[in-house]
């Protein structure tokens, strides 16, 4: 297994950014956002920021939930090495 030049270890998750909500949210009432965007949360976002051609960046984590799979795909598309990521069975919390 080749060594990474930079290794990031942390939780894999996504931030959900909601748009079009009122400034003040009423208590005990469901409000639907007309638009949203998913983006990588802190540790994965840092991996994306420092991932450049010629720099071997690795991300190490454990994941179980479907949103983790989406976040990992964003990293994979950007060239971050995920060879040391471990899939856990069941649950939605980091292992």
Secondary structure in CASP SS format (residue, H / E / C, confidence):
PFRMAT SS
TARGET T0000
AUTHOR 0000-0000-0000
METHOD secondary structure of the structure
MODEL  1
X C 1.00
X C 1.00
X C 1.00
X C 1.00
X C 1.00
X E 1.00
X E 1.00
X E 1.00
X E 1.00
X C 1.00
X C 1.00
X C 1.00
X C 1.00
X E 1.00
X E 1.00
X E 1.00
X E 1.00
X E 1.00
X E 1.00
X C 1.00
X C 1.00
X C 1.00
X C 1.00
X C 1.00
X C 1.00
X C 1.00
X C 1.00
X C 1.00
X C 1.00
X C 1.00
X C 1.00
X C 1.00
X C 1.00
X C 1.00
X E 1.00
X E 1.00
X E 1.00
X E 1.00
X E 1.00
X E 1.00
X C 1.00
X H 1.00
X H 1.00
X H 1.00
X H 1.00
X H 1.00
X H 1.00
X H 1.00
X H 1.00
X H 1.00
X C 1.00
X C 1.00
X C 1.00
X C 1.00
X C 1.00
X C 1.00
X E 1.00
X E 1.00
X E 1.00
X E 1.00
X C 1.00
X E 1.00
X E 1.00
X C 1.00
X C 1.00
X H 1.00
X H 1.00
X H 1.00
X H 1.00
X H 1.00
X H 1.00
X H 1.00
X H 1.00
X H 1.00
X H 1.00
X H 1.00
X H 1.00
X C 1.00
X C 1.00
X C 1.00
X E 1.00
X C 1.00
X C 1.00
X C 1.00
X C 1.00
X E 1.00
X E 1.00
X C 1.00
X C 1.00
X C 1.00
X C 1.00
X C 1.00
X C 1.00
X C 1.00
X C 1.00
END
